[in-house]
Structures are given as structure tokens and as C-alpha cells.
Amino acid sequence: MTDYIVRDINLAGNGRLKIDWVKEHMPVLNEIRNIFEKEKPFEGTRVAISVHLEAKTAYLAEVLRAGGADVAITGSNPLSTQDDVAAALADEGINVYAWYNSTADEYKDHLRKTLATHPRIVIDDGGDLVYLLHTELKEQASEILGGSEETTTGVLRLRAWESENKLLFPMIAVNDAYCKYLFDNRYGTGESTWSGIMRTTNLITAGKTAVVLGYGWCGKGVAMRAKGLGAKVIVCEIDPIKAIEAYMDGFEVMNTDEAAARGDVFVTVSGCKDLLRSRHYDRMKNGAILCNAGHFDVEINIPELADASVSRREVRQNIEEFQMPDGRKIYLLGGGRLVNLAAGDGHPAEIMDMSFALQALSARYILNSNDLGKQVYVVPEDIDRRVADLKLKSLGVEIDRLTEGQYEYLHSSEQG
């Protein structure tokens, strides 16, 4: 019997249309669904998902269910859940516990209810399910065969537990797969971040100075897209190697204190906290726009921004205005949460097609592996390459293959 907590089940029809739309643009996942429907690899297996609950994630849940899984799903961010999509999944018989703009207590309760289904496999985005299984619900950890993590932030948390010998079950770092970070993190984050900023503000990007705080794969994508839109780009980094890379990619590189006085739009994308603080707000221009494309809403220190201001009000959907004592106004998008999801629809379907294909195949790998230890694993190379091959096939692109002689040459100790 289906159990669910959604805002309004009557929204299911509109949510179904959204899921059907992305399905038409996710050929890799469609191919995997065909395989799963024939083989039923997850028959009788309970799977719990905590990923941004919008149409593309919903389709992943449906693909796993097509493979026989008993799926329970919740969101990984209160502002990214789409109520109509949640209703559509519930209407289709999937256990759903999520609604838009949940309180902190409601959000945690939705996570607990998802884990109350006693899953054998978990698919996480940011580590909230896994965190509960290592703390409050630790007694359930022995039931978990393994799981996978979608984000840089979540993988950092997993590796910290692993280094302290505290990880309680195997986890696959999907974020670290080539078909994830090269495309999802770079092209997906870059495009969806600026889409979210532009649709929310209705302001031009060309000519503005964009400050990108963090130059990992997500930061590279945000900076690249800003440049393509005509912005002048400044990069702030703590890693000297990444800073040199940004410099050689043609961007200005400086510390955040200096950049604070220069920027028109600030995008934090580091996975760390307190990138922007009071001393930065003191130096910002009137009209400066702040947003986050990292994971949690801690990259911009919002309490310090509130304390520094004399008034705070919502001036447009997903835009808060903070007026400073000298009359300057600073604008925060999406409550400091992921701007591409809190104020947009997230990554394009074609990008998430690859990422969620990795998730689906990694879940099957966990199910079929009996010798995984309590550590963090990379996605097996054959899965990464399989997803890439399926993507090329869907694009109608054919590439060269090594001849037998070329293969032997590359794997021989003799050269020349």
C-alpha cells in the first residue's frame, strides 16, 4: 500500500506532464529502463532516495521501480521540491515524503519517514540520509547493503567518516565519476545557475562583473557560462593550483576581500561555509546580488547579513532585499540555497540523464556485489564508459575503436 506525505495529491496531473517531458529527453535512462524491465534486478529490494525532488529525479525513481524496486523518496532541499511532481509519484504508487518549503522539523521528519521503509540501498544528495543512518538511526545501518552519493559536499562527508573508520556501509561516490563531474558539475551547474539567476532577477548579465567563489568543476562551469553571457569574471580560490588554472583560463583571480568591492553578482560554489561575511558586505556595491550554487545554505553567512542590515524584505519571488545602514541594498536569491533549484528547474534533462544513469547502474552494482567493505568506492570504469557509450549512441555519434594491433602496441613494454 502506498504511503505518502505531499502538499496536494490533486496536483498529480501537472506533475505527470513534467515527468513525461523529461522522459522524452533522457535516452540513456530510457535504455537502462528497458534493461531493468526485462531483468528486474531490484525485485523485492527497498531503495530510499533523497535527491532534489523534481521531474528528473522522479523519473529515476520510476526507472528503479521498473526494475522491481520498492522505492521511497524525499527531497534533499526544502526549496527544490516541486509539489506537483511529488504528487505525481504518489499517484503512481511510489512512497513520497516531501513538500515545498518545509520547515526544518518537517524536512527531517520526511527523511525519517523515508528511512522508516527500511531500505537496503540509499541514493543520497548531500548526505542527509546517510547522516541519519550514522547518528539518530544508527541501529538501521546494518540493514544497508550500500549506497551512492550525488554531490561533492556529500562525498567530502563520506570521506571524513571513512578516514575516521566510522563509515558503517559501502558508498559509491557517483559525484567523482567522469560522466558526472565533467558534464553535470561543469555544464549542468553552469547553465542552470545562470538560468536561475536570470529568470529570478530579469536582469542582463552582459557587462556585469561576476565573482565566482570556488573553481572546482562546478565553479569552472559557472565562470565559463558567465563569460559566454558577456560578464567580466573574477575567481576567488584557496587552492593555488586551481587559482593558476583560473588565471590561465583568462579570468581575474583575487582574494574575496578585494573582489567584494568589484562584484555585481556573487556566486558561491565551494561546498564550504562562510565564504561571504560581514566584512564583505561592508564593501559591496549598492545592488549587489548574492546567490549560492554549492549545496547547503551556509556558503553565504545569512545571519551576519541580517545583523548588518537595518531592514529585510522580499521584493520579488526568491529575492530578499537587505538594506544597509548607509542606504546600500544587497539582494539574496533563493534564501541562500541552491539558486538553480530554489529559483529554477535544476540541471537540463540531457545532463541529468547521464548522472542518474550512473546512479541506477551503481545501485545495481551494489546489489550484485557481495565483497564491498565499509569504504567509499569510485564508480566502476565499465559503468562510466557504458553511460558514455549510451550517450554517444543517443546523439548518433560514432567514434573510432582501437584495432587489435593498436591495443597490443599501447599495452606492450616495447615502443617505437
FENVENVEN-V301739 format. One record per pair of residues at least 24 apart in sequence whose C-alpha atoms are under 7 Angstrom apart, sorted by the first residue. I is the first residue (numbers start at 0). J is the second residue. D is the distance in whole Angstrom. If there is no record, write none. Layout:
i->I j->J d->D
i->I j->J d->D
This chain:
i->1 j->92 d->5
i->1 j->93 d->6
i->1 j->94 d->6
i->2 j->94 d->5
i->2 j->95 d->7
i->3 j->89 d->6
i->3 j->94 d->5
i->3 j->95 d->5
i->3 j->96 d->5
i->4 j->95 d->6
i->4 j->96 d->5
i->4 j->97 d->6
i->5 j->82 d->7
i->5 j->85 d->6
i->5 j->86 d->6
i->5 j->96 d->6
i->5 j->97 d->6
i->5 j->98 d->6
i->6 j->82 d->6
i->6 j->98 d->6
i->7 j->86 d->7
i->8 j->86 d->5
i->10 j->83 d->5
i->10 j->86 d->6
i->11 j->83 d->5
i->11 j->84 d->7
i->11 j->86 d->5
i->11 j->87 d->4
i->11 j->90 d->6
i->12 j->87 d->7
i->13 j->83 d->6
i->14 j->83 d->4
i->14 j->84 d->4
i->14 j->86 d->7
i->14 j->87 d->5
i->15 j->84 d->7
i->15 j->87 d->5
i->17 j->54 d->6
i->18 j->54 d->5
i->18 j->55 d->7
i->18 j->57 d->7
i->18 j->58 d->6
i->21 j->54 d->7
i->21 j->55 d->6
i->21 j->348 d->6
i->22 j->58 d->7
i->24 j->348 d->6
i->24 j->349 d->6
i->25 j->348 d->6
i->25 j->349 d->6
i->25 j->352 d->5
i->26 j->393 d->6
i->27 j->352 d->6
i->27 j->353 d->7
i->27 j->356 d->7
i->27 j->389 d->6
i->27 j->390 d->6
i->28 j->352 d->6
i->28 j->356 d->5
i->32 j->62 d->5
i->32 j->65 d->7
i->35 j->65 d->6
i->35 j->66 d->4
i->36 j->65 d->5
i->36 j->66 d->5
i->39 j->66 d->4
i->39 j->67 d->5
i->40 j->66 d->6
i->40 j->67 d->7
i->40 j->363 d->7
i->41 j->66 d->5
i->41 j->67 d->5
i->41 j->68 d->5
i->42 j->66 d->7
i->42 j->67 d->4
i->42 j->68 d->6
i->43 j->67 d->7
i->43 j->68 d->6
i->43 j->69 d->7
i->44 j->68 d->5
i->44 j->69 d->6
i->44 j->119 d->7
i->45 j->69 d->5
i->45 j->70 d->6
i->45 j->118 d->5
i->45 j->119 d->6
i->45 j->120 d->7
i->46 j->70 d->5
i->46 j->71 d->6
i->46 j->118 d->5
i->46 j->119 d->6
i->46 j->120 d->5
i->46 j->121 d->6
i->47 j->71 d->5
i->47 j->72 d->6
i->47 j->113 d->6
i->47 j->114 d->7
i->47 j->118 d->6
i->47 j->120 d->6
i->47 j->121 d->5
i->47 j->122 d->6
i->48 j->72 d->5
i->48 j->73 d->6
i->48 j->121 d->6
i->48 j->122 d->5
i->48 j->123 d->6
i->49 j->73 d->5
i->49 j->74 d->5
i->49 j->75 d->5
i->49 j->122 d->6
i->49 j->123 d->5
i->49 j->124 d->6
i->49 j->128 d->7
i->50 j->74 d->5
i->50 j->75 d->5
i->50 j->123 d->6
i->50 j->124 d->5
i->51 j->75 d->5
i->51 j->76 d->6
i->51 j->79 d->6
i->51 j->80 d->6
i->52 j->79 d->6
i->52 j->80 d->5
i->52 j->81 d->6
i->52 j->85 d->7
i->53 j->80 d->6
i->53 j->81 d->5
i->53 j->84 d->6
i->54 j->84 d->6
i->55 j->348 d->6
i->55 j->351 d->7
i->57 j->88 d->7
i->59 j->355 d->6
i->63 j->359 d->7
i->70 j->94 d->6
i->71 j->95 d->6
i->71 j->113 d->6
i->72 j->96 d->6
i->72 j->113 d->6
i->73 j->97 d->5
i->73 j->109 d->6
i->73 j->110 d->6
i->73 j->113 d->7
i->75 j->124 d->6
i->77 j->101 d->5
i->77 j->106 d->7
i->78 j->341 d->5
i->79 j->340 d->5
i->79 j->341 d->5
i->118 j->143 d->7
i->119 j->143 d->4
i->119 j->144 d->5
i->120 j->144 d->6
i->120 j->145 d->5
i->120 j->146 d->5
i->121 j->145 d->7
i->121 j->146 d->5
i->121 j->147 d->7
i->122 j->146 d->6
i->122 j->147 d->5
i->122 j->148 d->6
i->123 j->147 d->6
i->123 j->148 d->5
i->123 j->149 d->6
i->124 j->148 d->6
i->124 j->149 d->5
i->124 j->150 d->6
i->124 j->153 d->6
i->125 j->150 d->6
i->125 j->152 d->6
i->125 j->153 d->4
i->125 j->294 d->7
i->126 j->153 d->5
i->140 j->167 d->6
i->143 j->168 d->7
i->144 j->168 d->7
i->144 j->365 d->7
i->145 j->169 d->5
i->145 j->170 d->6
i->145 j->365 d->6
i->146 j->170 d->5
i->146 j->171 d->6
i->146 j->362 d->7
i->147 j->171 d->4
i->147 j->172 d->6
i->147 j->173 d->6
i->147 j->358 d->7
i->148 j->172 d->5
i->148 j->173 d->6
i->148 j->174 d->7
i->149 j->173 d->5
i->149 j->174 d->5
i->150 j->174 d->5
i->152 j->270 d->5
i->152 j->294 d->7
i->157 j->375 d->7
i->158 j->375 d->7
i->161 j->374 d->6
i->161 j->375 d->7
i->166 j->373 d->6
i->166 j->374 d->6
i->167 j->373 d->6
i->168 j->373 d->5
i->168 j->374 d->7
i->169 j->371 d->6
i->169 j->372 d->6
i->169 j->373 d->4
i->169 j->374 d->5
i->169 j->375 d->6
i->170 j->374 d->6
i->170 j->375 d->5
i->170 j->376 d->6
i->171 j->375 d->6
i->171 j->376 d->5
i->171 j->377 d->6
i->171 j->378 d->6
i->172 j->375 d->7
i->172 j->376 d->6
i->172 j->377 d->5
i->172 j->378 d->7
i->173 j->357 d->7
i->173 j->358 d->7
i->173 j->377 d->7
i->173 j->378 d->6
i->175 j->377 d->7
i->176 j->377 d->7
i->176 j->378 d->6
i->176 j->383 d->7
i->177 j->383 d->7
i->178 j->353 d->6
i->178 j->354 d->7
i->178 j->383 d->6
i->178 j->387 d->7
i->179 j->354 d->5
i->180 j->216 d->6
i->182 j->350 d->7
i->183 j->350 d->6
i->183 j->351 d->7
i->183 j->354 d->7
i->184 j->216 d->6
i->184 j->217 d->5
i->185 j->216 d->5
i->185 j->217 d->5
i->185 j->219 d->6
i->185 j->220 d->4
i->186 j->220 d->5
i->187 j->346 d->5
i->187 j->347 d->6
i->187 j->350 d->6
i->188 j->217 d->6
i->188 j->220 d->6
i->188 j->221 d->7
i->188 j->346 d->6
i->189 j->217 d->7
i->189 j->220 d->4
i->189 j->221 d->4
i->189 j->224 d->6
i->190 j->224 d->6
i->191 j->339 d->5
i->191 j->345 d->6
i->191 j->346 d->5
i->192 j->221 d->7
i->192 j->292 d->7
i->192 j->338 d->6
i->192 j->339 d->5
i->195 j->338 d->6
i->195 j->339 d->5
i->195 j->342 d->5
i->195 j->343 d->5
i->196 j->338 d->7
i->199 j->317 d->7
i->199 j->342 d->6
i->204 j->228 d->6
i->204 j->229 d->7
i->204 j->230 d->6
i->205 j->229 d->4
i->205 j->230 d->5
i->206 j->230 d->5
i->206 j->231 d->7
i->207 j->231 d->6
i->207 j->263 d->6
i->208 j->232 d->6
i->208 j->262 d->5
i->208 j->263 d->5
i->208 j->264 d->6
i->209 j->233 d->6
i->209 j->262 d->6
i->209 j->263 d->6
i->209 j->264 d->5
i->209 j->265 d->6
i->210 j->234 d->6
i->210 j->258 d->7
i->210 j->262 d->6
i->210 j->264 d->6
i->210 j->265 d->5
i->210 j->266 d->6
i->211 j->235 d->6
i->211 j->265 d->6
i->211 j->266 d->5
i->211 j->267 d->6
i->212 j->236 d->6
i->212 j->266 d->6
i->212 j->267 d->5
i->212 j->268 d->6
i->212 j->269 d->7
i->213 j->267 d->7
i->213 j->268 d->5
i->213 j->269 d->5
i->214 j->241 d->6
i->217 j->268 d->7
i->218 j->268 d->6
i->259 j->283 d->5
i->260 j->284 d->6
i->262 j->287 d->7
i->263 j->287 d->5
i->263 j->288 d->6
i->264 j->288 d->5
i->264 j->289 d->6
i->265 j->289 d->5
i->265 j->290 d->6
i->266 j->290 d->5
i->266 j->291 d->5
i->266 j->292 d->6
i->267 j->291 d->5
i->267 j->292 d->6
i->267 j->293 d->6
i->267 j->298 d->6
i->268 j->292 d->5
i->268 j->293 d->4
i->269 j->293 d->6
i->270 j->294 d->6
i->271 j->298 d->6
i->272 j->297 d->5
i->272 j->298 d->4
i->272 j->299 d->7
i->273 j->297 d->6
i->273 j->298 d->5
i->273 j->299 d->6
i->273 j->300 d->5
i->274 j->298 d->5
i->274 j->299 d->6
i->275 j->299 d->5
i->275 j->300 d->6
i->276 j->300 d->6
i->276 j->303 d->6
i->277 j->303 d->6
i->277 j->304 d->6
i->277 j->307 d->7
i->285 j->327 d->5
i->285 j->328 d->5
i->285 j->329 d->6
i->286 j->328 d->5
i->286 j->329 d->5
i->286 j->330 d->7
i->287 j->329 d->5
i->287 j->330 d->6
i->288 j->329 d->6
i->288 j->330 d->5
i->288 j->331 d->6
i->289 j->330 d->6
i->289 j->331 d->5
i->289 j->332 d->6
i->290 j->331 d->6
i->290 j->332 d->5
i->290 j->335 d->6
i->290 j->338 d->6
i->291 j->335 d->6
i->291 j->336 d->6
i->291 j->337 d->5
i->291 j->338 d->6
i->292 j->337 d->5
i->292 j->338 d->6
i->292 j->339 d->7
i->293 j->337 d->6
i->294 j->337 d->6
i->295 j->336 d->6
i->296 j->335 d->5
i->296 j->336 d->5
i->299 j->335 d->7
i->317 j->342 d->6
i->353 j->386 d->6
i->356 j->386 d->7
i->357 j->382 d->7
i->357 j->383 d->7
i->357 j->386 d->7
